[in-house]
């Protein structure tokens, strides 16, 4: 993690988080562990929980606890009760800063844990689903402290969402199923940055890719990049696989499943397990057969069968290893620098959702290039004058 390695010496020397308590809910795996240790080396006290019941790496949890004396409340395969108990344990630190992925910590602090609100300086949000929640809270006047939308920083959504999600989703599906992708019809629900990455990787593996969308601009973009665009109710009838990446619930409904191609594979790369109607599927199915470690076959009331990967949870983490380390290096560098910015400037910020300061975004871009040994051209004084002049012929 070359970018974090360049930030670390300054954090160790300056201790920007001295006396600061951080509660974080992230996917507890190796890259996240490095991020947490970076904040700790910068002086922070940390309580960590997982943001997904199936995404923790138990060996990383054990290492953080035993080797680094960090308070981590997570395990792979939490039930709903354990999941929320662990989130509350993370909040028991009485956080100054919240680092969230999906918005569950922020939601708890604004709900059952309101006694913590006076202590919170602000926080960061890592993913699209959480940002949607935060913006809804801001619109309703419910947000009680500033939050930074790290998800939409250029060095996050251009690389983490597109290339990280694209590769790790494919990795998770391949690990779970061991099927051939080439020649199969793959439906990708949503053509945001994550959906673009998934569609591109599936196309690269030889799949026939179809996109479902509600946004006419994104639908046109998908068409111009060589993908077909269909409604889900039509696309699923001939789909060998459906992958959701929207941040919206009920993208694949039970009625869709009834009319799906027999033995369709269903996977989700959005944050929550409600993009596919898993709860209704679990209630109404006529029988479940374990196919592989992470795959279950459900028999439906009309005789159709569907295969669900990882109970509809994040396939890239529940069945894979998450984003490549080079990608998370960028995302967690942004997280660390934005948290530092909050410590210094949080008291002057309003109770709303902020974009990552451009200076931080560009700094991460610059130090990554430095780490790779890449040097950019610079404008000459004459070019700068030309660029800033409106007079013809200058």
C-alpha positions in Angstrom: 0.0 0.0 0.0 2.4 2.6 -1.4 0.2 5.7 -0.7 -0.5 4.8 2.9 3.2 4.1 3.3 4.0 7.7 2.3 1.4 9.1 4.7 2.5 6.9 7.7 5.8 8.6 8.7 4.1 12.0 9.1 1.2 10.5 11.1 3.7 8.7 13.4 5.6 11.9 13.9 2.8 14.4 14.2 0.1 12.3 15.9 -2.8 14.2 14.4 -5.3 11.9 16.1 -3.9 12.2 19.6 -6.8 12.0 22.1 -9.3 11.2 19.3 -11.6 8.3 19.6 -12.7 6.6 16.4 -15.6 4.2 15.8 -15.5 2.4 12.5 -17.7 -0.1 10.7 -15.9 -1.5 7.7 -15.3 -4.9 6.1 -12.7 -6.3 8.5 -10.1 -7.7 6.3 -6.3 -7.2 5.7 -6.5 -3.9 3.9 -8.9 -2.5 6.5 -6.5 -3.6 9.2 -3.7 -1.6 7.7 -6.0 1.5 7.6 -7.0 1.0 11.2 -3.3 0.7 12.3 -2.5 3.9 10.4 -5.0 5.8 12.5 -3.7 4.1 15.6 -0.1 5.0 14.8 -1.4 8.6 14.3 -2.6 8.6 17.9 -6.2 7.4 17.7 -8.1 5.1 20.0 -10.2 2.7 17.8 -13.2 0.4 18.2 -13.9 -1.5 15.0 -16.9 -3.6 13.9 -17.9 -5.1 10.6 -20.3 -3.4 8.2 -21.5 -6.7 6.8 -22.2 -10.0 8.7 -20.3 -12.1 6.1 -17.3 -10.0 5.2 -15.0 -10.3 8.1 -11.7 -12.3 7.9 -11.4 -14.0 11.2 -7.6 -14.3 11.0 -7.4 -10.5 10.6 -9.7 -10.0 13.5 -7.6 -12.3 15.7 -4.4 -10.6 14.6 -5.6 -7.1 15.3 -6.7 -8.2 18.8 -3.7 -10.2 19.8 -0.8 -8.5 17.9 -2.0 -4.9 18.1 -4.2 -4.8 21.1 -7.0 -3.3 19.1 -10.7 -3.6 20.1 -12.4 -5.4 17.2 -15.9 -6.7 17.4 -16.5 -8.9 14.3 -16.6 -12.4 13.0 -17.6 -14.0 9.7 -21.2 -15.2 9.8 -22.8 -12.9 12.4 -26.5 -13.2 12.8 -28.6 -10.0 12.9 -28.4 -9.8 16.7 -24.7 -10.2 16.8 -24.2 -7.7 14.0 -26.0 -4.9 15.8 -24.5 -5.8 19.2 -21.0 -5.4 17.6 -21.9 -2.1 16.0 -23.0 -0.9 19.5 -19.7 -2.1 21.0 -17.8 -0.1 18.5 -19.8 3.0 19.5 -19.2 2.3 23.2 -15.9 4.1 22.7 -17.8 7.4 22.6 -16.5 8.4 19.2 -15.2 11.8 18.1 -14.9 10.5 14.5 -17.1 7.9 12.8 -15.8 5.9 9.8 -18.8 4.2 8.2 -19.6 1.9 5.3 -23.3 1.8 4.6 -24.4 4.2 7.2 -25.4 1.8 10.1 -23.2 3.5 12.7 -24.5 6.9 11.8 -28.1 5.6 11.9 -27.5 4.1 15.3 -26.1 7.3 16.7 -29.1 9.2 15.4 -31.5 6.6 16.9 -30.8 4.3 19.8 -27.4 6.0 20.8 -28.4 9.7 20.8 -26.4 10.2 24.0 -23.3 10.1 21.8 -24.3 13.0 19.5 -22.6 15.8 21.5 -19.2 14.1 21.3 -19.2 13.5 17.5 -17.1 15.9 15.5 -18.1 14.3 12.2 -17.4 11.3 10.1 -16.6 9.7 6.7 -18.9 7.5 4.5 -17.3 4.9 2.3 -20.0 3.7 0.0 -22.9 4.7 -2.3 -25.6 3.2 -0.1 -24.5 5.1 2.9 -24.2 8.4 1.0 -27.8 8.0 -0.2 -28.9 7.6 3.4 -26.9 10.6 4.5 -28.2 12.9 1.8 -31.7 11.9 2.7 -31.0 12.7 6.3 -29.5 16.1 5.3 -32.6 16.8 3.2 -34.9 16.1 6.1 -32.8 18.2 8.5 -32.0 15.0 10.6 -28.2 15.0 10.2 -26.6 16.2 13.5 -23.0 16.4 12.5 -20.9 16.8 9.3 -20.2 13.8 7.1 -17.8 13.5 4.2 -18.8 11.7 1.1 -15.6 9.8 0.5 -17.4 7.5 -2.0 -17.6 10.2 -4.6 -14.0 11.5 -4.4 -12.5 11.1 -7.8 -9.7 8.8 -6.5 -12.5 6.6 -5.0 -15.3 6.3 -7.5 -13.1 6.3 -10.6 -10.9 3.4 -9.3 -12.4 1.7 -6.3 -15.9 1.6 -7.6 -15.1 0.8 -11.2 -11.9 -1.2 -11.2 -12.0 -2.6 -7.7 -15.7 -3.6 -7.7 -15.4 -4.9 -11.3 -12.5 -7.2 -10.5 -13.5 -8.3 -7.0 -17.1 -9.1 -8.1 -15.9 -11.3 -10.8 -13.4 -12.9 -8.4 -16.2 -13.6 -5.9 -18.5 -15.1 -8.4 -15.8 -17.3 -9.9 -14.7 -18.5 -6.5 -18.3 -19.3 -5.5 -19.3 -21.0 -8.7 -16.3 -22.1 -10.8 -18.4 -21.6 -13.9 -17.4 -20.5 -17.4 -18.3 -16.8 -18.0 -17.7 -16.8 -21.8 -20.9 -17.1 -23.9 -23.3 -16.7 -21.0 -25.8 -13.8 -20.8 -25.0 -11.7 -17.7 -27.5 -9.0 -16.7 -25.9 -6.2 -14.6 -28.5 -4.1 -12.7 -27.3 -0.5 -12.5 -24.8 1.4 -14.7 -23.2 3.6 -12.1 -19.4 3.3 -11.5 -19.7 -0.1 -9.9 -22.1 -1.5 -12.6 -19.7 -0.1 -15.3 -16.8 -2.0 -13.8 -18.8 -5.3 -13.5 -20.1 -5.0 -17.0 -16.7 -4.3 -18.4 -15.1 -7.3 -16.7 -17.9 -9.6 -17.7 -17.6 -8.4 -21.3 -13.8 -9.0 -21.1 -14.5 -12.6 -20.0 -16.7 -13.2 -23.1 -20.1 -12.7 -21.6 -23.1 -11.3 -23.5 -23.9 -8.4 -21.2 -27.2 -6.6 -20.7 -27.8 -3.6 -18.5 -31.0 -2.6 -16.6 -31.3 1.0 -15.6 -33.8 3.7 -14.5 -31.6 6.6 -15.6 -32.0 7.5 -19.3 -28.5 9.1 -19.5 -26.8 6.1 -18.0 -28.9 3.8 -20.3 -27.7 5.8 -23.3 -24.1 5.5 -22.1 -24.4 1.7 -21.7 -25.8 1.5 -25.3 -22.9 3.6 -26.7 -20.4 1.3 -24.9 -21.8 -1.7 -26.6 -24.2 -3.2 -24.1 -27.9 -4.0 -24.6 -30.4 -2.3 -22.3 -33.5 -4.1 -21.1 -36.1 -4.1 -18.3 -35.3 -6.6 -15.6 -38.6 -8.5 -16.2 -37.5 -9.1 -19.7 -33.8 -9.6 -19.3 -34.1 -12.2 -16.5 -36.1 -14.5 -18.8 -32.9 -15.3 -20.8 -30.2 -14.5 -18.2 -27.7 -17.1 -17.1 -26.6 -14.7 -14.3 -27.9 -11.5 -12.7 -25.6 -9.2 -10.7 -27.1 -6.2 -8.9 -25.1 -3.0 -8.1 -27.7 -0.3 -7.5 -28.0 0.6 -3.8 -31.8 0.1 -4.2 -34.0 -2.6 -2.7 -36.0 -5.2 -4.6 -34.1 -4.9 -7.9 -34.7 -8.6 -8.4 -38.1 -9.4 -7.0 -39.7 -12.8 -6.2 -41.9 -12.4 -9.3 -38.8 -11.8 -11.4 -37.5 -15.1 -10.1 -40.7 -17.0 -10.9 -40.2 -15.9 -14.6 -36.4 -16.3 -14.7 -34.5 -18.7 -16.8 -34.2 -22.0 -15.0 -31.2 -22.2 -12.7 -30.3 -18.5 -13.1 -27.4 -17.4 -10.8 -28.2 -14.4 -8.6 -25.4 -12.3 -7.1 -25.3 -8.9 -5.4 -22.5 -6.4 -5.3 -24.5 -3.6 -3.7 -24.1 -3.0 0.0 -27.2 -4.6 1.5 -28.8 -8.0 0.9 -32.1 -6.5 -0.1 -31.3 -5.7 -3.8 -32.4 -9.3 -4.4 -35.6 -10.1 -2.5 -33.9 -12.6 -0.3 -36.3 -12.4 2.6 -39.3 -13.2 0.4 -37.3 -16.0 -1.3 -36.5 -17.5 2.0 -40.2 -17.4 3.1 -41.8 -18.6 -0.1 -39.4 -21.2 -1.5 -40.4 -24.9 -1.6 -37.0 -26.3 -0.8 -33.3 -25.4 -0.5 -30.4 -27.4 -1.7 -26.8 -26.4 -0.8 -24.9 -26.5 -4.2 -21.5 -25.2 -3.1 -20.1 -23.6 0.0 -21.5 -20.2 -0.9 -24.3 -21.2 -3.3 -27.9 -22.3 -2.5 -30.4 -23.6 -5.0 -34.0 -22.5 -4.2 -37.0 -24.3 -5.7 -39.9 -22.0 -6.2 -43.7 -22.7 -6.1 -44.0 -22.8 -9.9 -41.2 -25.4 -10.2 -38.5 -22.9 -11.2 -35.1 -23.0 -9.6 -32.7 -20.1 -8.8 -29.1 -20.2 -7.4 -28.3 -17.5 -4.9 -24.7 -16.7 -4.0 -23.7 -15.7 -0.5 -27.3 -15.2 0.7 -27.5 -12.1 -1.5 -24.7 -10.3 0.4 -21.7 -8.5 -1.1 -20.4 -11.3 -3.3 -16.9 -9.7 -3.6 -16.3 -10.0 0.1 -18.7 -12.8 1.2 -17.3 -15.1 -1.5 -14.0 -13.4 -2.3 -11.2 -11.3 -0.9 -12.6 -7.9 -1.6 -10.9 -5.2 -3.7 -7.3 -5.5 -4.7 -4.8 -4.0 -2.3 -3.7 -1.3 -4.7 -7.3 0.0 -4.9 -7.9 0.0 -1.2 -4.6 1.9 -0.7 -6.2 4.8 -2.5 -9.6 4.6 -0.7 -8.1 4.3 2.8 -5.6 7.1 2.1 -8.6 9.3 1.4 -10.3 8.1 4.5 -7.3 8.8 6.7 -6.7 12.3 5.3 -10.3 13.3 5.5 -10.4 12.1 9.1 -7.4 14.3 9.8 -9.2 17.2 8.1 -12.2 16.7 10.3 -10.1 16.8 13.5 -8.7 20.2 12.4 -11.8 21.7 10.8 -14.8 19.9 12.1 -16.0 22.6 14.5 -16.4 25.0 11.7 -18.4 22.7 9.4 -22.2 22.6 9.1 -24.4 19.6 9.7 -24.4 18.4 6.1 -22.8 16.1 3.6 -19.5 17.4 2.3 -17.4 16.4 -0.7 -13.8 15.5 -0.2 -11.7 18.6 -0.5 -10.1 18.7 -4.0 -6.7 19.3 -2.4 -6.9 15.9 -0.6 -8.1 14.1 -3.8 -5.3 15.5 -5.9 -2.7 14.9 -3.2 -3.6 11.2 -3.1 -3.4 11.1 -6.9 0.0 12.8 -6.9 1.6 10.6 -4.2 0.4 7.5 -5.9 2.1 8.6 -9.1 5.3 9.4 -7.1 5.2 5.9 -5.6 5.1 4.5 -9.1 7.9 6.6 -10.3 5.8 8.6 -12.7 6.5 12.3 -13.4 3.9 14.5 -15.2 4.4 17.4 -17.6 3.9 20.9 -16.3 2.6 24.0 -18.0 5.2 26.6 -19.0 4.7 30.2 -17.8 3.6 31.0 -21.4 1.1 28.1 -21.4 -0.3 29.3 -18.0 -0.7 32.8 -19.4 -2.4 31.4 -22.5 -4.7 29.2 -20.5 -5.8 32.1 -18.3 -6.2 34.7 -21.1 -9.4 35.5 -23.0 -7.8 37.7 -25.6 -7.7 36.1 -29.1 -4.2 35.2 -30.3 -2.4 35.3 -27.0 
